[in-house]
Amino acid sequence: MATRLPPLNALRAFEASARHLSFTRAADELYVTQAAVSHQIKSLEEHLGIKLFMRKNRALLLTEEGQSYFLDIKDIFISLLESTERLLSRGAKGAITLSLPPSFAIHWLVPRLNEFNLLHPDIDVRIKAVDQSDGLLTEDVDVAIYYGRGQWPKVKSNKLHTEYLIPVCSPLVFDGDKPLDTPADLAQHTLLHDSSRDDWKRWFKQLSIDPVNVNHGPIFSHSSMILQAAIHSQGVALAHNILAKPDIDAGRLICPFPDVLVNNSAYYVVCRESQADVGKIAAFREWILEMVEHEKEDIEDGTLV
């Protein structure tokens, strides 16, 4: 007499086979081969020491013991299904905690968040503005926005926009005493740097311009700071087009030159692989990816810069 529970896969194969009275249809439902179902049934019968099925005139029938066993366990499977559906339903509501860089939160997510709230009034969004993550999701975070090249282990990541770096400055700088007619004129202006001086170096190299000294000008640790510095006429910034768009639209910043630099890094929406399609997490991922898709055509056409 068996003293432990049978393997779950064997029970699933038995329940499906008993319900359909067909190994073939059970195999189709479970996305396995008929041979695999037959093997699971044989394993279950050996475990129980009881014959569960019999063949009669090529038809598959339950034995008396098999019929009794099926009637007992089918309600258990139904209960499991209902419990799972209730869990997923609860998971689609409540609070969702987002972790993301402060600049992305301020300049991109928060201005659009009301649209998510209107679509999902049962989900309360909690935002944690944090600096760049090491790729590890903490237990209190459901979804994160990471900045990089999408190479983080044990998480599901989806790239948002392809990013362009664009020169921006305030209208006062553009119309000031120092000209900004050509990129070479930047030699007379203070260059503002986001994290390092490498982006300006790449931008000038791409344009094959005679070397401009980029080893001057302040360096800011957050993209929102460099945008504020540019708005307050402190120099010319090489900014992320996604983050600079609200200030460009409002006229606080302008693009003195149309030349852009495709950025090697981008923002990604990230979550645990096991939770990507579950409840409120799936709702947020679907919303942000659709939002980005709607904006992508304009971005690729350059109309946002």
C-alpha positions in Angstrom: 0.0 0.0 0.0 1.4 3.4 -1.0 2.2 5.7 1.9 3.0 8.9 0.0 1.3 11.0 -2.5 1.6 10.0 -6.2 3.6 12.3 -8.5 1.6 15.4 -9.5 2.4 14.9 -13.2 1.0 11.4 -13.0 -2.2 12.6 -11.3 -2.6 15.3 -14.0 -2.3 12.7 -16.7 -4.8 10.4 -15.0 -7.3 13.2 -14.4 -7.2 14.4 -18.1 -7.3 10.8 -19.4 -10.2 9.9 -17.2 -12.1 13.1 -18.2 -11.6 12.5 -21.9 -11.4 8.7 -21.8 -8.6 9.2 -24.3 -4.8 9.2 -23.9 -4.5 11.1 -27.2 -6.8 14.0 -26.2 -5.2 14.1 -22.7 -1.8 14.4 -24.4 -3.1 17.3 -26.5 -4.4 19.1 -23.5 -1.2 18.6 -21.5 1.1 19.4 -24.5 2.9 16.1 -24.3 3.0 12.9 -26.4 0.6 10.0 -26.1 3.5 7.8 -25.1 4.3 10.2 -22.2 0.7 10.0 -20.9 0.7 6.2 -21.1 4.0 6.2 -19.2 2.5 8.4 -16.5 -0.6 6.2 -16.1 1.5 3.1 -15.9 3.7 4.8 -13.2 0.6 5.8 -11.3 -0.9 2.3 -11.4 2.4 0.8 -10.2 2.6 3.4 -7.4 -1.0 2.6 -6.2 -0.8 -1.1 -7.0 -4.2 -0.8 -8.7 -5.4 -1.0 -12.3 -7.1 2.3 -13.3 -7.9 1.8 -17.0 -8.9 -1.1 -19.3 -9.4 -1.5 -23.0 -12.7 -2.9 -24.4 -13.4 -3.0 -28.1 -10.5 -0.5 -28.6 -12.3 2.0 -26.3 -10.5 3.3 -23.2 -12.6 2.7 -20.0 -12.1 3.3 -16.3 -12.0 0.3 -14.0 -14.3 0.5 -11.0 -11.4 1.6 -8.8 -10.3 4.1 -11.5 -13.8 5.6 -11.7 -14.0 6.0 -7.9 -10.6 7.6 -7.8 -11.4 10.0 -10.6 -14.6 11.1 -8.9 -12.6 11.8 -5.7 -9.7 13.8 -7.3 -11.6 15.7 -10.0 -13.1 18.0 -7.4 -9.5 18.6 -6.0 -8.3 19.7 -9.5 -11.3 22.0 -9.9 -10.6 23.5 -6.4 -7.0 24.0 -7.4 -8.0 25.8 -10.6 -10.5 28.0 -8.7 -8.0 28.9 -6.0 -5.4 29.8 -8.7 -7.9 32.0 -10.5 -8.8 33.8 -7.2 -5.1 34.3 -6.4 -4.5 35.8 -9.9 -7.6 38.0 -9.5 -6.3 39.4 -6.2 -2.8 39.8 -7.8 -4.4 42.1 -10.4 -5.4 44.6 -7.6 -3.8 46.2 -4.6 -0.5 48.0 -4.6 2.4 47.7 -7.0 5.9 49.0 -6.0 8.1 50.4 -8.8 11.8 51.1 -8.5 13.3 53.4 -11.0 16.0 56.2 -11.6 14.8 59.6 -10.3 15.3 61.3 -13.7 13.1 58.7 -15.5 10.5 59.0 -12.8 10.4 62.8 -13.0 10.6 63.4 -16.7 8.9 60.3 -18.2 6.8 58.2 -15.9 5.1 60.6 -13.5 3.7 62.8 -16.3 2.1 59.7 -17.9 1.0 57.9 -14.7 -2.5 59.3 -14.7 -3.3 57.2 -17.8 -2.3 54.0 -16.0 -4.4 55.1 -13.0 -7.5 55.6 -15.2 -7.1 52.2 -16.8 -6.4 50.4 -13.5 -8.1 52.2 -10.7 -7.8 49.2 -8.4 -4.0 49.3 -8.5 -2.2 51.7 -6.3 1.3 52.7 -7.6 4.1 53.2 -5.2 7.3 54.7 -6.6 10.8 54.3 -5.2 13.2 56.7 -6.9 16.7 55.0 -6.6 20.0 55.2 -8.3 21.1 52.6 -10.8 20.5 49.0 -9.6 23.0 46.2 -9.7 20.3 44.0 -11.4 18.9 42.5 -8.2 15.2 43.0 -7.4 14.6 43.4 -3.7 11.7 41.6 -2.2 9.7 44.8 -1.8 9.9 45.7 -5.5 7.4 44.3 -8.1 8.7 46.1 -11.2 11.9 48.1 -11.9 13.2 50.4 -14.6 16.9 49.7 -15.2 19.3 51.7 -17.4 21.9 49.7 -19.3 22.2 47.2 -22.1 19.7 44.6 -21.0 22.1 42.1 -19.6 20.8 41.2 -16.1 20.6 37.6 -14.9 17.4 36.0 -13.6 15.0 38.8 -14.6 12.8 39.4 -17.6 13.7 42.7 -19.3 12.0 44.6 -22.2 13.7 47.5 -23.8 11.7 50.7 -23.9 12.8 53.5 -26.3 15.9 53.5 -28.4 17.7 56.5 -26.9 19.3 59.4 -28.7 21.6 62.0 -27.1 20.9 65.5 -28.4 22.5 68.9 -27.7 20.1 71.2 -25.8 20.4 74.7 -24.3 18.2 77.4 -23.1 16.9 80.0 -25.6 18.9 82.6 -23.7 22.1 80.8 -24.5 21.2 80.2 -28.1 20.3 83.9 -28.6 23.2 85.2 -26.5 26.5 87.0 -27.4 28.3 83.8 -28.2 27.2 82.3 -31.5 25.8 78.7 -31.9 25.5 78.5 -35.6 27.6 75.4 -36.1 28.8 72.6 -33.8 32.3 74.1 -33.9 30.9 77.1 -32.0 30.5 74.8 -29.0 34.2 75.5 -28.3 33.1 78.9 -27.0 30.5 77.5 -24.6 30.5 75.6 -21.4 29.7 71.9 -22.0 27.5 70.1 -19.4 28.2 66.5 -18.8 25.9 63.6 -17.6 28.0 61.3 -15.4 31.1 61.5 -17.6 32.7 63.4 -20.5 32.6 60.4 -22.9 29.3 61.3 -24.6 30.5 64.6 -25.8 33.7 63.0 -27.1 31.6 60.5 -29.1 29.3 63.2 -30.4 32.2 65.3 -31.8 33.9 62.2 -33.2 30.8 61.2 -35.0 30.6 64.6 -36.7 34.3 64.5 -37.6 34.7 68.0 -36.1 38.1 69.4 -35.3 38.8 68.5 -31.6 36.9 70.6 -29.1 38.2 70.5 -25.6 35.6 68.5 -23.6 37.7 68.4 -20.5 35.9 71.3 -18.9 32.4 71.9 -17.6 30.6 70.4 -14.7 29.6 66.8 -14.4 26.2 65.8 -12.9 25.3 62.5 -11.4 21.6 62.6 -12.4 20.1 63.5 -15.8 17.5 65.7 -14.2 20.3 67.9 -12.9 22.0 68.4 -16.3 18.6 69.4 -17.7 18.0 71.9 -15.0 21.5 73.4 -15.5 20.8 73.8 -19.2 17.4 75.4 -18.5 19.2 77.9 -16.2 21.6 78.9 -19.0 24.7 77.3 -17.4 25.8 75.7 -20.7 25.0 73.3 -23.4 24.0 69.7 -22.4 24.0 66.4 -24.4 20.8 65.1 -23.0 18.6 62.0 -23.4 15.9 62.9 -25.9 13.2 61.0 -23.9 14.0 63.0 -20.7 14.4 66.3 -22.5 11.2 66.2 -24.5 8.9 67.9 -21.9 11.3 70.8 -21.6 11.7 71.1 -25.4 7.9 71.0 -25.9 7.5 73.7 -23.2 10.1 75.9 -24.9 12.5 75.8 -21.9 15.1 74.1 -24.0 15.9 74.1 -27.7 18.1 71.9 -29.9 20.7 74.1 -31.6 21.8 71.3 -34.0 19.9 68.4 -35.5 22.8 66.0 -35.0 22.0 63.1 -32.6 24.0 60.3 -31.1 22.5 56.9 -30.8 23.0 55.8 -27.2 24.4 52.3 -26.5 22.3 52.0 -23.3 18.6 52.3 -22.8 15.8 52.1 -20.2 14.3 48.6 -19.6 11.2 47.5 -17.7 12.3 44.6 -15.5 10.5 42.0 -13.3 11.0 38.5 -12.0 10.7 36.0 -14.8 8.1 34.0 -12.8 5.9 37.1 -12.4 6.0 38.6 -15.8 2.5 37.6 -16.8 0.8 37.7 -13.4 -1.8 40.2 -12.2 -0.9 43.8 -11.5 2.7 43.2 -12.8 1.4 42.1 -16.2 -0.9 45.1 -16.3 1.9 47.6 -15.7 4.2 45.9 -18.1 1.5 45.8 -20.8 0.7 49.5 -20.2 4.2 50.8 -20.4 5.2 48.7 -23.4 2.1 49.9 -25.3 2.8 53.5 -24.3 6.3 53.2 -25.6 5.1 51.6 -28.8 2.8 54.5 -29.5 5.7 56.9 -29.1 8.2 54.9 -31.0 7.3 56.1 -34.5 7.6 59.8 -33.5 10.9 59.1 -31.8 12.4 57.2 -34.7 11.2 59.9 -37.1 13.1 62.4 -34.9 10.0 64.5 -34.3 10.5 64.3 -30.5 13.9 66.0 -30.8 
